[in-house]
């Protein structure tokens, strides 16, 4: 069997840690080799993701994956590159950038390490090393784009300062319309009030339910599908999704390359709400991003981490480096 260069992809987020081994062909292409290892989320503190805890999870998993590959008879030339995509890297990645490359080199003998924001590995998974824009929408919303010279980012500032058009934004707007209906104010929706009371409880008790919780954004986002369910028959709910689509398109337009064709990938759980949101989003993108066309994502953030690692192993990483979004340590 032909020799391969092994690369490791790591996707660290709030829902868990995923690790995969890939076989790189030396020209930037990669295929996943073996199973995906799944572990508990790595804790995040005031200084960001705990580098020691991440190493404790990644190193034994990587050794096990490499041992399995060797047991299958595939030639082992060591681990050529590792790419770690982590939520919070852009704003709270100092400990990772300081400790992770050296820790991985010492433990695994890897030559080169990339540290990326999860938005970057999400981009690489969705579009590869091509110019374009990716909107990632779930509880929050962030858009990332590049012309392969530099990155542009829009929103992703959390539910208090932004994430406009994301799940928490839609859910909060829906609950606002429900409370307006309860009060008898303009802009209220009886349909959303009924949904809110069925899903969350009596309207007067909602402040006591929401305000003390540390997971308020997730609770707000849990109401977004209720807004979508009402949109076909309730103009207030439909208007909320139209406004969300405007915000999403504004973010995509802010990061899209200024000239030429622009691939736009829509990723994240929010878009599983389907046509009630996707229809308005496509219409807004057509109006706001000349030359843009929506494409299906090619892969997920773990696939993106493997793509970045394969580019490093081949010495031809095409995505631009950035002090916060994508850094490389090694030769």
N, C-alpha and C positions, 0 to 999 in steps of 0.2 A: 504494500500500500504506500502511496506517495506520502512523504513527510508533510506535516502541517505545522503551522505556528499556532499555538494555543493562545487565546485571548479570553479575558474574563470581563463580564458585564455585571454591574451591580445597580439595582434600582431600590433606593431607600426612600420610603414615604411614610405618611401617617398611618396607612393601613397595613404596612408590613415591609419586610425586606425580601427581595428576590435576587437570586444569584444564578448565573448561567455561564457555562463554558462554551466557547465558540472555536471553530476551526477556520482560520483565516488563510486565504490563498496567496497572500503577498501582494495583491493588487487592490486591496480595500474591500474585497467581498468576503462575507463571512456566513457560515451556517451554524446553527445551534447544534452542539454536540452533547447529547445526553439530557437528563432531566433538569428541571428548574428547582433549585433549593429555595424553600420558603421558610422564613423565620419571623419572629415577633418584631414589631417596630423598634428601632433604636431610639432610646430616650433623647429628648431635646431639653436642654436647660437654658439658663440665661446666656451662656456662651455659644449656644447652638447645639448641633448634633454632637454627642459624645464620641470622639474619635476612638478611644479605647474600647468602648462597647461595640462599635462598628467593626473594629479589627477582630475582636473576640468572636464575632459572628461570621465574618467573611473568611478568615484564614482557615479554620477547620473545614468549612464548606468547600473552599477552593481546593484544598488538599484532597478531599474525598472525591471531588469531581475529576481531578487529574488522575487519581489512582484508578478510578473506574475506567477512564479513557485508556490508560496504560494496560489495564487488565483485558480490554477488548482487542489488544494487539496493535493499537495505533502508536506510531513512533512518537516518542515524547522529546521535543526539543525545548522544554521549559516553557514558562509563561512569558510571552513576548510583551504583552501590554494588558493593563487593567483600566477600565473606565468606570467611574462611580458617579451615578446621577443621584442627587439627594435633594429632597424638599428642604428649603431654607438655606441652600448653599449660597445664594446671592446675597443674603442679608446676615446670615448667622453661620457662615462657613469657615470662620477663622481657625478654629481648632482642627477641623479636617485638613485645611490647607497646610497647617503647620506640622501635623503629626502623621497623617495618613500615608503620604508617599514613602517616607522613610520606613514606616512600620510594614508596609507591603513589600518593599524591597528586601528588608531584613528577613521577613517571614517566608516569602515566596520566591525571592530571587528575581522578581519582575524588573524589567529594564526601564519601562516608562509607564507613568500613571497619569491619567486625565481625571480631573475633578470638575464636575459639571452641575449646574442647576438642573433640577428635574425638568424644567421647561426646555432646556437644550436637548436632553436625551429624548424628551417627548417629540421635539422637532425632528431630530435625527431619525427616530423611529417612524414618524409619519411621512417625511419627505426625503430622507436621506440627505446627501450633501448637495442639495440643489437650492437655488434661490426661491423664496416664497414666504408664506406666512402660515402660522399655526395658531389657532385659537383653542385653548384648553379651558373647558368650562365644566365645573362640577358644583360644589358648594361655592367656590369662588370663580374668578374668570381672569385669565391672563392671555395676552397675545404676544407672540414672539415672531420676528421676521428677520431675514437677512438677504443681502445681495452678495453674500460670500466675501464681503470686505469688512463689514461690521454688523453687529447685532442691533436691532431696535426692539425695545420692550414697551408695552403699554398695559397699564393697570396691573392687577395682581396685588393691590395694596391692602387687601383684607376688607372684611364686611363693614368696618366703620369708616374707612377712608376711600373705598372704591369697590372693586370686584363688580362693577356695574354690568348688569345683565346676567350675572351668575345666579346660581340656585338660591343663595341666601337673599340676594336682591329681589328676585322674583317672589320668593316666599314672603318677604317682608311687605312688598307692595300688595300682595294678595291679602295678607292679614290686615294691612292698613284699610283696604277696601271693605273687609269684613267688619272692622270696628266702626267705620263710617256708617255702614248700614245699621249697625246696632244702635248708634247714636242718632240716626236720622239725618246725617250730614250728606251734602252733595258728594258724588263720586263713590258712593257705597254700592255694594253688591250683595243682594240677598242670597244669591247662590253661593258666593264665597263665605258668607257668614255661616250658612248651613254646613258647608264643608269643614270650616274651622271648628265649629262646635262639635261636629262628629269626630274629627280627627284629634283635637287637642283638649276640648272641654268647654265649659260655659265661657262666653266672651268676657264677663267681668273678672274671671280668674286668670286670664291669659297673661297679664303683666306679672303676676306672682309666679306663674309657671316659667316664663322666659327669663326675666331679668336676673335671678340669682344663678342661672346656669352658666358654667364655663364653656359649654358646647352650644351656645346660642346660635352661632352661624349654622351648625348642622341641623338644629331644630327648625330654624327658619327655612333652610333648604328643603327640609322634608315636606314642606307645604307647596313647593313649586309644582310637583305633579298634579296637585289638586287644582292649581290655577290652569294648567294645561287641559285638565279634564273638563273644566267649565268653559273653555275658550270658544268651543263650537256653538254655544247657545247664549253666552253671556258677554255683552260688549265690553264690560269693564275688564274681565279676564283677558279677552282678546286684545284690548288696548295695552294691558300690562306686558303681554308677550311681544307686541309690536314695539313697545318702548325698549324692551330688553334686546330685541333684534337690532335696533338703532345703536344701542351702546356697543354691542358685539361688533357690528360693522364699523363703527367709529374706531374701535381698538385695532381691528384688522387693517383698516386704511392707514392708521398711524404707523404701522410697522411694515407694511408691504413695500417691496422694492419700487423705486420711483418710476422705473421705465421697464418696458417689455412685458412679456407674459408673466403672470403671477399665479402659481399654484397656491390654493388656500385649503388647508385641511382643518376640519372641525373635529376635535377630540374631546373626550371626557363624558362622564355619565349624563350630564344635562341634556345632551343632544339625543339621548335615548327617549326623550319625551316625544320625538317624532315630528310630524308635519305641523302641529300647532305652533312649534317654535322654528323648525327648520324652514318652513315655507317663508315666513317673514325674514329670516336671516338671509336666505338665498336672494330674496328680492332686494334687501338693503345692500348686500355685497355687490350685486350687479350694478347698483346705482352709485356706490361709493368707491369701488375699486376698479377703475378702467383696466381692461386686460386681465382681470382676475377670473379664475374659474375654480369652482370647488371640486376637490378630488377626494377619493377615499383614502384614509391613512393606510400606509403600507404596513406598519407595525406599531408596537407599543413602546413605552419608554425603555423596557429591558432590551428589546431589539435595537433601540437607539444607542444604548450603552455599548452593546456589542459592535455596532457599526462604527462608533467613535474609536473603540479599542482596535478594530481591524485597520482603520485608517492610520492610527499611530504605529501599528506593527509594520505597515507597509511604508511608513515614512511619508505619507501623503494625506494628512488630515486636511480636508478642504474647508471645513467649517472654521470661522474666524475665532481667534483667541480673544478673551476678554477677562479683565482682572477679577470680575465677580461671577461671570456666567460660565466660562470655560478656561481652565488653566491646565498646563501640562508640566509635569516634573520628570526629568530624566534627560537622556542624551538627545 
